[in-house]
């Protein structure tokens, strides 16, 4: 048994089921785009602002989970 076992989790941004080893993209999002979106949402929450899409990115806007 390895130190980091693989598990299936739901992505916190887009909601898809993915297999993770808890070593990449904080282990709670499925990929780079969702990782960037998570950091953007965290930045907004620290600033106390409501969610709005990052204007620096034009090609990826996942739907917020409800």
PyMOL commands that set and color helices and strands:
alter all, ss='L'
color gray80, all
select helices_A, chain A and resi 25-27+32-47
alter helices_A, ss='H'
color red, helices_A
select strands_A, chain A and resi 7-10+17-20
alter strands_A, ss='S'
color yellow, strands_A
deselect
rebuild
show_as cartoon
